Amino acid sequence: MLRDSNAAEALEPTPSLSRDELIAEGMPIVRRVAYRMARRLPPSVDVGDLIGAGSEGLIKAAESYDPTVYPRFEPYAKQRIRGAILDELRSWDPVTRHGRRKMLEVSKAVDRLTIRLGRQPEEHEVADELGMPLEDYQRIAMELARGPMLGRLGQVEPDHVDSGFDDPASILGKREMMERLARAITQLPDRSQTVLALYYQEDCTQAEIGEILGVTESRVCQILGEAAARLRALLARDERVHPPRKVRI
């Protein structure tokens, strides 16, 4: 009964509050989102900067919040807080364009090799396909670990599917992305699957994953980056085979 009571309480509409009251109610959400995202970012990222960016998103959410359209403020604010933090992180990244180009090159190489070999290629095979030494490929993989693909993977979570105010097309799109990611991840090498599970499901740091697997932290970073490139190739192929469904509203 207690569980049912808590669930019913969680679904109750947000009471009518002023802008300042909504901001006060939302600050704990900002801190939770900022600290959760900080755990997946390099130590050089100051969580205070994330809180500052998230606070700006909260203020905008409080100013635009309409309880007649969005019954609950928390999911509405959470999405905008996260978006504000991601926008801030993108503005810091001077190599985003370079990273996207490298991601595309590696993903295309992985896709070609997968078709040619009938299996997921080894690291040295991808390096050979790109015409570079294995050490250079591994260095690129470390750069890709900070790129947009892993960030996008971290954003696709169950609590974003039914947030209480998404339209049916948006909900369907998020569910399809989760399904596509799940299919793609099962096709990755076993070690890549293990690292992704520890990183995203168990919230382990790269150092902790290294201790668990008996490898260096930099090696974990390489595995994450290469997994991002492989996932991009797998998702692109999955979309060709299974085009996105359309929903009629």
N, C-alpha and C positions, 0 to 999 in steps of 0.2 A: 504493500500500500504506500509505503514511504517513497518508493521509486516512482510510482504513478503520480504521487503528489508533486514530487520534484519536477517531473517531466511536464506536468500541467502548468506549474509555476513558470518554467522556462519558456513556455509558449505564450504566456500572458502578454498583451500589448504593453508597450512602454507608456507609463503615465504621462500626462501632459506636463511638459517641463519647459522652462525658459532656455534660451541659448546657453547662458552661463551654467545652468544646472545640467544641461546635456554634456557640456564640456567637462564639468566636474565628474559626472558619471562615467565619462569615456576615458579619463586619464589612466585608470588601471588597465583598460584595454590596450591603450598605446604602449604601456610598459610591457605587457605580456607579449604583444606582437613583436615589439622591438627586441626583446631578449630572446625570443624564440628564433627570430631571423638571425640574430647575432651569433648564435651557436653554430650556424652553417657558413659563416663568413670568416675571412682571415682575421687573426688577432689584431691586426693593425686598424681594423674598423672600430671606431669608438661608438659604443652603444648609446652614448649621450647624443651623438649626432642623429642616430636613428630615431631616438625618442623625439628630438626636435622636429625632424621631418614628419614623423607620425602625428605630432601635435598639430602641425599645420593642416594635415589631412583631417584630423578630428574637428578642428574649428570650421573647416569648410563643410564637413558633414553636418555639424550642428546648425549651421546657417541655412543649409538647403533641406534639412530633414522635414518631411511632411508625414505626420502620423496617420493621415487618412490614406496615404499611398503605401507606406511602409509601416506596418503595425509595430515592429520592434526596432529599436534604435541600434542595439548592439551589432547585429549582423550587417546592417547598413553602414555603421561607422567602421567596423572591422575591415570591410572591403576597401573603403576609401583610405583608411590608415595604412594598410598594406600597400595600396597603389602609390601613395605619397612617398613611402619609404623606398619602394622600387624605383620610382622616378628619381629620387635623390641619389641612389646608388648608381643608376645609369649615368647621371650627370658627372659622377666622379671618375668614371671609367674612361681613360684616354685611348684604350685599345679596343673599344667595342667593335668598330668597323673592321679592324684588322682581325679580331677574334672571330667575327662572323664569316669573314672570307676563308680563314683557316678551317673553321668548322665545316664549311661547305665543301672545301677541297678534300678533307679527310673523309667526310660522309660519302662523297661520290666515289672515292677510292674503295671504301669499305663495301659499298653497294656493288661496284663492278666485280670485286673479288668474290663476294658472296655468290653472285650469279655464276661466275666462272668456276669456282671451286665447289659450289653446292654446300657450303658450310660457312660459319663465321671465320674470317681470316685471323691468323696470328699477328702479333704486333710487327714482327720482322717482315711479314708479307705485305702489310700495309705500308711500312716504311719503304720497301723495295718498289711498290707500286707508285709511290710518290717520288721515287728517285732520290732518297735521302738516307743518311745513316740512321740506325736505330736510335742513337742518342739524341739526334735532332728531332726525331718523331716523338720521343718521350718528353722532350722539352716542350714541344707544341701541345702535347696532351696535358701537361701541367697548366699551360695557359688556358686551355679549353675548360678546365675545371672551374675557372672563374667566369665562364661565359654564360650566355643567355639560356642555353638549353637546360643546364642544371637548375638555374633559377626557376625556369618554367616548370620543371619537374617538381620542385619543392612547393610550388603554388597549387598543384592539383591535389587537393585533399578532400576527403568526404564531407567535411563541414562547409565546403564551398558549393556543394551541389544543391542542397535544399536550404538556401539561406533565408527564405521567408519572403523574398521580394523579387527573385529572378523570374523572367518570363519563361514560358515553356521552351522556346527555342534555345535560350541560354542554358537552361537546365539540361536539355538533351545534349547540347554541344559539350558540356562539361562531363557528362556521363560517358559520352562517346570517347572523349580524350582519355578518361580513366581506363576504359576498356582497351583502347589502343595501346596505352602505355603498359598495361598489364600483359598484353600479348607480346609486345616488343621485349619487355624485360625478360620473359621466359626464354627468349631466343639468344640472350647474351651468354657469354662464357660464365661458368659457375662462379668463378672468383669475382667477376663484375657484379653478378647478382647478389653475392654475399656482401660486397662493399656497399652497394646501393641500399640493401636492406638495413645494414648497420647504421648507415649515414642518415637515412630518411625515416625509417620506422623506429629504430632504437635511439635516434638522436645522439649517436656516438660522435666524438670528434675524430678528426683524421689521425691524431696521435693515438687515441684509444683503439681505433681500427687497426693501426699498425701493430700495436701490442698484441691484439687478438690474433692477427694473421701471421705475426712474426716477420713483418716487413717494415721498411722505413716509412715515415710520414710522407716523404716525397713520392714514394712508390704508390701509396694510397691515392695521392693527388693525381698521379698519372693515370691510375685505373679509373678514377672518377671522370677525368677529362676524356679518356678514350671511350668510356661508356656513353658519354654524352654524344660523341660523334656517331657511335654505332646506333644509338637510339634514334638519332635524327634520320639515318639511312633507313632503319627499320620502319619508322613511322611514315616516311615518305612512300615506301613500297606498300605498306598496309593501306594507305589512303588511295593508292592507285588500284589496289585489288578490291578494297571495300570503300567506295566513295561515301562521303558523309550523308547521312539520312536527312531528309527534309521533313519538317513538321508543319502541319497546317494548323493555324490558330483560328 
